[in-house]
Amino acid sequence: MFSAPEFTPDPVRERLLKAALDSFLSDEYHKVTTRLIAEKADANISMIRYYFGNKEGLYEEMIRDTLNPLLKALDGQMLDSVNGFEDFFRLYYETMSKYPEFPKLILKILALNQGPGRRFIQQLLERGRTRGAQKVQDLKSTGHVTASLDPDIVRMAFVSLAMMPMLLKDVFEEQRGKAMDAAFLEELAGFNGRLFFAGLMPTTTE
């Protein structure tokens, strides 16, 4: 019996995505050129057209690639139990710690409509909303969470707890007088996970 071959990432495509991420996070969309990205990636500019079609296609794929670990978690078993929310907080903080400007980029696109990709990001968020709602429904059916929970409230509460520490990271670090390092974010993920657990639990009156 033959096993499926393992997927091997294309090094040129990966370098272009990395260069695009670095470029778009450090400068405004309209100031970043495909030539600059290709030079950073040590690749021919024609490879951007080959892999992504154009600059906007590369921009959208850069966003999808960065968010992919979180989207995959929604498709997996991490949130099959209330304890999994702690793991998801941890995954979110780990992912965004690698790219601290990324949450601000998403906020600028959605709230300020800066740069393309608004519809694309909304599609990704709607995918997360749909998968999250299904997870909540599954937990309701097993009696692990309050039956009257509104999935949108769960999602908004989670987004608030996940995004705000990263959006205001500079402010919080200035107030604390030290960095929000891996150990701090690990503790924060644990606390927010327990907080979420308490909020999701059925009440004694149900």
Solvent accessible surface area in square Angstrom, and as a share of the most:
residue,aa,sasa,rsa
1,M,242,1.08
2,F,200,0.83
3,S,104,0.67
4,A,89,0.69
5,P,128,0.80
6,E,162,0.72
7,F,177,0.74
8,T,112,0.65
9,P,68,0.43
10,D,53,0.28
11,P,87,0.55
12,V,37,0.21
13,R,65,0.24
14,E,70,0.31
15,R,98,0.36
16,L,0,0.00
17,L,8,0.04
18,K,112,0.47
19,A,6,0.04
20,A,0,0.00
21,L,9,0.05
22,D,58,0.30
23,S,2,0.01
24,F,6,0.03
25,L,33,0.17
26,S,89,0.57
27,D,66,0.34
28,E,65,0.29
29,Y,47,0.18
30,H,139,0.62
31,K,121,0.51
32,V,2,0.01
33,T,71,0.41
34,T,33,0.19
35,R,150,0.55
36,L,70,0.35
37,I,0,0.00
38,A,4,0.03
39,E,118,0.53
40,K,107,0.45
41,A,3,0.02
42,D,117,0.61
43,A,23,0.17
44,N,95,0.49
45,I,47,0.24
46,S,42,0.27
47,M,53,0.24
48,I,3,0.01
49,R,143,0.52
50,Y,160,0.61
51,Y,55,0.21
52,F,23,0.09
53,G,46,0.44
54,N,88,0.45
55,K,41,0.18
56,E,76,0.34
57,G,20,0.20
58,L,0,0.00
59,Y,2,0.01
60,E,44,0.20
61,E,35,0.16
62,M,2,0.01
63,I,0,0.00
64,R,97,0.35
65,D,65,0.34
66,T,10,0.06
67,L,23,0.11
68,N,60,0.31
69,P,54,0.34
70,L,15,0.08
71,L,11,0.06
72,K,126,0.54
73,A,10,0.08
74,L,22,0.11
75,D,70,0.36
76,G,30,0.29
77,Q,150,0.67
78,M,64,0.29
79,L,8,0.04
80,D,78,0.40
81,S,51,0.33
82,V,11,0.06
83,N,104,0.53
84,G,4,0.03
85,F,11,0.04
86,E,50,0.22
87,D,61,0.32
88,F,14,0.06
89,F,0,0.00
90,R,55,0.20
91,L,39,0.19
92,Y,20,0.08
93,Y,2,0.01
94,E,91,0.41
95,T,8,0.05
96,M,3,0.01
97,S,45,0.29
98,K,143,0.60
99,Y,58,0.22
100,P,57,0.36
101,E,72,0.32
102,F,1,0.00
103,P,2,0.01
104,K,58,0.25
105,L,15,0.07
106,I,16,0.08
107,L,81,0.41
108,K,62,0.26
109,I,0,0.00
110,L,43,0.21
111,A,68,0.53
112,L,108,0.54
113,N,100,0.51
114,Q,75,0.33
115,G,33,0.32
116,P,30,0.19
117,G,8,0.07
118,R,91,0.33
119,R,188,0.68
120,F,17,0.07
121,I,1,0.00
122,Q,81,0.36
123,Q,108,0.48
124,L,12,0.06
125,L,82,0.41
126,E,84,0.38
127,R,82,0.30
128,G,15,0.15
129,R,89,0.33
130,T,75,0.43
131,R,95,0.35
132,G,20,0.20
133,A,35,0.27
134,Q,98,0.44
135,K,25,0.11
136,V,5,0.03
137,Q,95,0.42
138,D,66,0.34
139,L,4,0.02
140,K,42,0.18
141,S,88,0.57
142,T,86,0.50
143,G,49,0.47
144,H,96,0.43
145,V,5,0.03
146,T,14,0.08
147,A,72,0.56
148,S,92,0.59
149,L,30,0.15
150,D,64,0.33
151,P,47,0.29
152,D,38,0.20
153,I,110,0.56
154,V,10,0.06
155,R,77,0.28
156,M,116,0.52
157,A,42,0.33
158,F,23,0.10
159,V,59,0.34
160,S,59,0.38
161,L,49,0.24
162,A,1,0.01
163,M,41,0.18
164,M,87,0.39
165,P,16,0.10
166,M,1,0.00
167,L,25,0.13
168,L,67,0.34
169,K,37,0.16
170,D,88,0.46
171,V,72,0.41
172,F,69,0.29
173,E,34,0.15
174,E,144,0.65
175,Q,136,0.60
176,R,86,0.31
177,G,67,0.64
178,K,124,0.52
179,A,62,0.48
180,M,7,0.03
181,D,79,0.41
182,A,85,0.66
183,A,74,0.58
184,F,58,0.24
185,L,12,0.06
186,E,81,0.36
187,E,122,0.55
188,L,38,0.19
189,A,0,0.00
190,G,6,0.06
191,F,111,0.46
192,N,5,0.03
193,G,4,0.04
194,R,142,0.52
195,L,87,0.43
196,F,14,0.06
197,F,71,0.30
198,A,69,0.54
199,G,55,0.53
200,L,6,0.03
201,M,79,0.35
202,P,53,0.33
203,T,76,0.44
204,T,144,0.84
205,T,128,0.75
206,E,109,0.49
